């Protein structure tokens, strides 16, 4: 009963102040397109970015990168109350990057989850999908994509210089 009351209160408070999405995407999630990229190169960029932000790499395949970070403070307390109970593990924040090769480009979407393990091993997971979080992840994705595309355009090799002459 307490969980239901807590979740209801959070939904009412969170639902009242929904920010508009800054960018509409086909998937409804933050996404980006890396032009002329290789899957392994983009995968390594997300592994590096997760490491830089203090996330642990749970999985890194050619089409998927899963990063996790143990939550702290009141966010962890509220998440544990909503998803688990006093016997649950400390909740983790998960970032899941899905990578797909399309023609010469790599298309990436990112999803955000909170997860905890219950006393008898059952995993409890909730997706965090609201406009504020999606906007933040989209801004980060846009920055990473534009940095990659700008470096790709400005990197001159001897072959490229010869072609220009």
C-alpha positions in Angstrom: 0.0 0.0 0.0 2.8 2.4 0.8 4.5 1.7 -2.5 1.2 2.4 -4.4 0.8 5.7 -2.5 4.4 6.7 -3.1 4.2 5.9 -6.9 0.9 7.7 -7.2 2.4 10.8 -5.5 5.5 10.7 -7.8 3.4 10.3 -10.9 1.1 13.2 -9.9 4.0 15.5 -9.2 6.1 14.4 -12.2 3.1 14.5 -14.6 2.2 18.1 -13.8 5.4 19.6 -15.0 6.3 17.7 -18.2 8.7 19.7 -20.3 8.2 19.5 -24.1 10.6 17.4 -26.2 13.3 19.4 -27.8 13.6 16.9 -30.7 11.1 14.4 -32.0 12.7 11.1 -33.1 11.3 8.1 -34.9 11.9 5.8 -31.9 10.7 8.2 -29.3 14.2 7.8 -27.6 17.3 9.9 -27.8 19.1 8.9 -31.0 21.9 9.9 -33.3 23.5 9.0 -36.7 27.2 8.7 -37.1 28.0 9.3 -40.8 30.5 7.0 -42.5 31.3 5.2 -39.2 32.2 1.7 -38.2 30.3 -0.2 -35.5 33.4 -1.0 -33.4 34.6 2.7 -33.5 31.2 3.9 -32.2 30.9 1.2 -29.6 34.3 2.1 -28.3 33.3 5.8 -28.1 30.3 4.9 -25.9 32.4 2.6 -23.7 34.9 5.4 -23.2 32.1 7.9 -22.5 30.6 5.6 -19.9 34.0 5.1 -18.2 34.6 8.8 -18.1 31.3 9.3 -16.2 32.0 6.6 -13.7 29.8 3.9 -15.1 30.7 0.2 -15.1 30.5 -1.6 -18.5 28.1 -4.6 -18.1 28.0 -5.5 -21.8 29.8 -4.3 -24.9 29.0 -6.1 -28.1 29.1 -4.8 -31.6 25.4 -3.8 -31.5 24.9 -3.0 -27.8 26.6 -1.2 -24.9 25.2 -1.5 -21.4 26.6 0.8 -18.7 25.6 0.8 -15.0 26.2 2.9 -12.0 25.1 2.3 -8.4 22.7 5.0 -7.3 23.3 7.1 -4.2 21.4 9.4 -1.9 17.7 10.1 -2.0 17.4 9.0 -5.6 18.5 5.5 -4.5 16.2 5.6 -1.5 13.1 6.5 -3.6 14.0 4.1 -6.4 14.4 1.2 -3.9 11.1 2.1 -2.3 9.4 2.1 -5.7 11.0 -1.0 -7.2 12.0 -3.1 -4.3 11.9 -3.4 -0.5 14.3 -3.2 2.4 15.9 -6.5 1.3 16.7 -5.4 -2.2 20.1 -4.5 -3.4 21.0 -0.8 -3.9 19.4 0.3 -7.2 21.5 0.8 -10.3 21.1 3.3 -13.2 21.5 1.6 -16.5 22.2 3.2 -19.9 21.6 0.9 -22.9 22.9 2.0 -26.2 21.6 0.1 -29.3 23.8 0.4 -32.3 22.7 -0.5 -35.9 24.6 -0.3 -39.2 22.6 1.4 -41.9 24.3 1.8 -45.3 27.6 3.6 -44.4 26.2 5.1 -41.2 25.8 3.8 -37.6 22.4 4.6 -36.0 22.3 4.7 -32.1 19.4 4.9 -29.7 19.8 5.1 -25.9 17.4 4.0 -23.1 17.6 4.7 -19.4 16.5 2.2 -16.7 16.6 1.8 -12.9 17.1 -1.8 -11.6 17.3 -3.6 -8.3 17.6 -7.2 -7.3 15.0 -8.6 -4.8 15.9 -10.8 -1.9 15.3 -14.1 -3.8 17.1 -13.1 -7.0 14.2 -11.6 -8.9 15.2 -8.5 -10.9 13.0 -5.5 -10.8 13.5 -2.9 -13.6 11.7 0.3 -14.6 12.4 2.4 -17.7 12.9 6.1 -17.1 11.2 7.7 -20.0 10.1 11.3 -19.6 10.7 14.4 -21.6 13.3 15.9 -19.2 15.5 12.7 -19.3 15.0 12.2 -23.1 16.0 15.9 -23.7 19.1 15.5 -21.6 20.2 12.3 -23.3 19.4 13.8 -26.8 21.6 16.8 -26.0 24.4 14.5 -25.0 23.9 12.3 -28.1 23.8 15.4 -30.4 27.1 16.6 -28.8 28.8 13.2 -29.3 27.5 12.9 -32.9 28.6 16.4 -33.9 32.1 16.0 -32.3 32.5 12.7 -34.3 31.2 14.1 -37.6 33.3 17.3 -37.2 36.5 15.3 -36.5 35.8 13.0 -39.4 35.4 16.0 -41.7 38.5 17.9 -40.6 41.0 15.0 -40.3 43.2 15.4 -43.3 45.5 12.5 -44.4 48.1 12.7 -47.2 45.7 10.9 -49.5 43.0 13.5 -48.9 45.4 16.4 -49.4 46.5 14.8 -52.7 42.9 14.5 -53.8 42.3 18.2 -53.1 45.2 19.3 -55.3 
